Amino acid sequence: MKLAPVERINEGMHVLADTFGKLLLEGFHYVGLFAIGATIVWSAALTFREMLGTGSASVHDILLLFIYLELGAMVGIYFKTNHMPVRFLIYVAMTALTRTLIGDVQQEQNEGVGIVLISGAILLLALATLVIRFASFKFPSAPGDARS
């Protein structure tokens, strides 16, 4: 019995399903990236408008804008390379912790265990960044692809 035509049809269906699935996945990927990017721009613009409305900008506000900048850069890099820059997530976390630390110091005006814990967390994230940078340089993901 001849199965060659049936096997070719079967292979064609698999190719069609794979192609259509990749199209849907990439479409969802791009829509999600555009939505995240638009949300970051919108949030940054609202924060900036609030700063203009009050007529001043605190360190707290400026660090929030840095968080938006880092998130935007992360989305841009992900859009161009399809690689999630983990270091940028760590930078966002460090900036958020710094923002919290400054807010705590300004509000409470006292030294406590919370300040030491937040400072330790920032130090731990800095060490994690160092490890990631060293590992990406020493063991690149592709030949000649030493990313920092």
N, C-alpha and C positions, 0 to 999 in steps of 0.2 A: 504494500500500500504506500502511496506517495504522500508524504507529510510535508515536503518542502514548501509548497505554497502556503499551507496553514502556519508553518513555523515562521515564514516571512511576514505574514499578516500579524502573528503574535509579536514578533520583534518590532514591527512598525507601530503596533499599539503601545508597546513599552516606550519606544522613542517618543511618540506623541504625548503619552502621559508624563514622561520625565520633562519634556520641553514645556508643556503646559504648567506642570507643577513648579518648575523653576521660574517661569514667568510670573505666576501668582505670588510666589515667595519673594522675588525681587521687587515686585510691585508693592507688596505690603511693607517690605523693608524701606523702600524710598518714601512711601507715604508716612510711615512712622518717623523716619528721620526728618522729613519736612515738618511734621507736626511738632516734634520735640524742638527743632530749631526755631520754629515760629513762636512756640511758647516761651523759649528763652529770650528771644528778642522782645516779645510783648512784655514779659516780666521786667526785663531790664529797662525798657522804655517807661513803664509805670513807676518803677523805683526812681528813675531819673527825674520824671515829672514831679513826683512827690518832693524830691530834693530841691527842685527849682521852686516849687510852691512854698516851701518853708524858708527858702533863701539861704540855706546852709547845708553843709554835708558833714556828717560825723564820720569818724573812722569806721564805725559800724556800717554805715551806708556804703562807704567806699569798698570795704571788704565784701559786701554783698554784690557790688558791681564786679569785683574780681571773680567771685564765684560764677556769676553769669558769663563772664569772659572765658573762664576755664571750661565751663560746660559747652559754650559755643565752639571753642577750639576743639574740644573732644568730639563733638558732632561733626565738625568739618573734617577732622582727620579720619573719623570712621567712614564718612561719606566718600572720601577720596581713596582710602586704602582697604576698606572692609575689615580693618583690624581695630579692636577696642584698645585704646591706649590706657592701660590700667594705671599708669603713673598719673594721668590726669585726674582719675577718680581719687587717688591718694592726695593730690594737690587740693582738690575740692574739699576733701575731708579735713586737711590741715588748715585751710582757710576758714572753714566753718568752725573748727575748734578754736582758732585764733579769735574769730569774731565772738564766740561764746566767752572766751577768756577775757577779752576786753570788756564785754558787756558786764560780766560778773565783777570785775575790778571796779568799773565805773559805778555800778549800782550799789555794791555791798561795802566797798571801801575797807575790806579787811582781808587778811591772809587766812586761808583755810585749807583744808584737805582737798577741796574741790579744785583749787588753783593748781596744786601739785599734781593731782590726777590728770587734769586737762593738759598740763605741760608734759607730763609723762607720755600721754597718748600722742601728742604732737611729735615728741622725740621718737617714739616707736614707729610712727608713720614715716618720719624722715629716714630712719634706719631701713624700713621696708623699701623705700624708694632707692636707697643706696644698693640694697641687695638686688632689686629688679634691674637697675641700670647695669650693675656688674654682670648679672646673669645674662642679660640680653647682649652685652658686649662679648662676653666669653663664650656663650652658647647661642649664636644667632639662630632664628627660626628657619632661615634659608641661607644657602651659601652666599657669602658677601652681603648679608643683610643685617649688619650690626646696627641695631636701633638704640637710640638713647632715650 
